[in-house]
């Protein structure tokens, strides 16, 4: 304990030295998102340049700060100047900026997007504050507070930012008081269902037994969702501290992080984090001199979607096939190895240190009644500013999509939340607050944080089919409604996208969807019809167009689309004729070409070449035509 | 805390019912006569909640819980048959049916079809569509009917999975599978074999061994427990698939090994169509091995069964009447000297058969020359084995044991109910050790697998015995690291409260078997372990009790026991003095054995040697050509006679007649009684086995009818001295001329002298006879492929064998499973192998 206090003091000193010392600091966002955008290449070049010119500077790899569309991000903090952020880095651009800055003293403000005023320096009037950028202005960053600021592999950075203060406070309170704080704060499960966290904890705490477990659920399976991965990659210790707090509250002996095996970077950071915790006495016997002993291990899962379901997750951790079972008994009573077990989402756990450090009242100031605190979302799809965001609950949907996301490029059609278990909301619901009840009332769910914005180029039937195919393929096969029912739903939807369905198929789809929803064993099956059922509710007309008229207004359903050449625009360049794999296009040079619809397989090759080739005339059009009802 | 009451009251379908706490809604409903349809639920298995047929409405719950998985609670209000529930069930059932290819479950012609058996064909046939082997016994069919589903609104999805027929005994048509998971749970929860699992996801979800292994590779025991619980026609017994429902059932004792499992024989039109485990609490607890489950039916129904007595001379055979047969035997017997007359019996016969047989020899033939083929099986360890067998602890000792040591036991295809008992005990946390030179069922999940070199097994047991006695082991032939393991095992056994040593059949034919068994006995003494031998011959104990050995009188008394002789003389009304006892079955292996008359009752005389002047062969199946049988008599199988067996625990068990024997075949005891009467002997007027048992009860305690029904364990002790043949020589190490070690063992899977492989199709794959097992490495080195023939030559031995490449075989050793180990003495021995010329 004494050593730990000493380490905390040293960590703060080191952190201060980094930020107000005489050495410049270069930050590079190197979470998976940044790396995918090329952050490591940028980092490599920066390192080479620094070496080449013998420049003394700290190069810190930080996590993800949120705006995906700006990746890779490089920030430079010169001594006595604010940290300036440069977006969409390439190695060449980075080289230029570094050389300008360090060799010529020119901060290249033309390439900068924002500055951070956090370290007390006055900035230049030319740059906005990073958090005043439209994407960040409405955000409230509690869970993500350290993301993009600290080196996730350095526990001292976390300690310097009040790390592990939450667990220390918890030790002062005692386990039951911790549960009470969580109750007073009104924390609800961030995995999507919004079950009050303290209730689950109380069940587990009250359950008899010496051995209890806490599992962190990082089986992030929704297509397009990356909140949990980003959080662990950018600030692993906040999740690990959350696990400690949860374990202490319920009287657990062991914590496990169940994480998709393909999250390599997150796993590496968890493992190094766990090693550092052990070194500091934050794991093991009598943590920080308390009577609490705890251990954490990482369990990699193969990524089956159903393993996000609690009982399937437990089966998977036990080494069995990830297959859910009926409840009761609930995991809080009989879970992992038949011992009382709590499973909390990454974000739920990541919130706990804040709450324990600052108190329930502090937390309750964010959000609205019964929906306290913040929620992270992966804002993706047809939106101008995609990224990882954190907003207070109760914020209107419109504010997220238009304010933070900048709205879609084309006309807005719908927003999909909750991934394959969630639903689609149309424009009329944009003003509902983002709350568990309001979202459910509108027919969707809060979900774990996937938020996909769709514009007029998206076909709703195709979208429903996409999600249903996903859940169909991920069904474990244990119960018939899910395994067979979703398959028949897929068939019905497929027929619709091919113009082969009858109008009564819509009713059948709805009835079957309701059966699957009500009769399935686990959450996967019970929510699988949601994307279909909510779109049937909000976009019924589009279904009817497909079923009755064979018409796809977004011109997405291949079978319902035909390709033509606009004779006014065709310049007879023959490029389309050359790329057509079935020789469906005929025409002599410099004369108007035609597409033989019998031979056309709708591969889109002609459209692509005509649309984008400099010589072509952008003459290929595709459209869906309404079938005349007999 | 809420006080838990032992009874609770709830309302189901407006009916107030009470139930014990802990019961599920389904249990309570069924106890009160309320029927809720189920498909995945099975009484032997944990609730699954997968089929969703048993969904119910519970007041206060927004979702529809499954009755099988939801515990009933006090004050609960349950509705099981509301309109909504019925509709959902029908909807879910339609989903099942839409991927179940037998859509004629909802065929328009269904009713007419049942009544008139009409078939949609051009010709006027009246067979009906037999679309599925489970027709009429299918649970999906029954549920479809009870829910009144007559139409499927969904398109039918034909999965088009090829039917799996390549494995022995049962086929699998996963197109009919509804993924209820009963087979998986049976395999994982009850058998604890973990062979079957769910595989793949979504539309491809299917049952089978994981990682695309075959059932054989995955360690399937072919116990057929999965087949028994399959509600559809997916898993089907090859032999029974199209037989339909049985007319009646008969409970009897399995005849394939000393465990003595209770089986339920399914009988249809006086023919046995199947055998299922009986729910017996003492022995097999509702489980069987592949032999009891599948081999029974095929063995007793073989079309080659002998139906009439026949005479053979100069390779010509002709049927004779019983009377003619008896007259011929009587004539030959009258002209044979008692000292050159002998009867060979097998220890598969019932106690009654054996008792009458020895009485026949002693009273009619005035000789003690009756012997069991078991003597040939155990070789030099015969006497030691019987002594060990006599200290058998009951099977329940395994379940209560805190440590178990298996020596030379593989429970995969035989005694597999013992394997289940061990796995159950292991789940409870007992220590489990196994000693075996080959990979086997427990080699990977035992705490310690001691794997001696072939032929070194007895040294390991001796070392264990010495360690357990507190002595040091300095045997340099055992590597130091192994000695550490041996010490661990010895310590664990010594420290255990109730250790059990299970002796298998693996090393019993080795020359070292006497030393091996003696070491086992010593070890058991030192650690205070119970020993369970469970002999391969199901009625070995019965043959001791009935006195069917030259050294033993009924009641397991030595032939020299004057008091017993006197008692028998008065019981049988004849003099028993001066009877010869100079012969035993070992003599048949000698070239100088000149028998005038050999009577083989349910036994196959040893190969080639010792041909008698006249041989009577009395069995279920015709003799092998080498037997030179002069007269062949047909006998009833164990399913065709009443009687009793004594299992390896010394428990007397009933055998019941389920069907009539084929042709004019008779039970062995009946044939011998008739023969004796034909020869004018007194004391053979038995007409029913009960009468024989009555007489036996006078000299053998525990054989009264009431005592047999009590199924207790016989209170007897074996203290006779048996003659053993000790013709073994020490094993020589491999040399450059003979680089491999051949170890052979007698086919353990025999019945009445025949290897099961001879008459049961599927057993040829699982436990073939007369093949040479070779490791993949050795096969590669010798350029051999599976099924090639090899020429094996040792010091005193030359033979051609087909080879089978098996993963289990250790490198450098070859294993031959043959009818008689005597052929390959010394055993094990160094041999050379070359590919045989085609």
Interface residues (C-beta under 8 A of the other chain):
Chain A: X304 X306 X321 X323 X325 X326 X328 X472 X473 X474 X475 X476 X477 X478 X479 X480 X481 X483 X484 X485 X486 X487 X488 X491 X508 X511 X512 X515 X518 X519 X520 X521 X526
Chain B: X47 X48 X49 X50 X51 X52 X55 X63 X64 X65 X66 X69 X70 X71 X88 X91 X92 X95 X96 X98 X99 X153 X154 X155 X157 X178 X179 X181 X197 X198 X200 X201 X202 X203 X205 X206
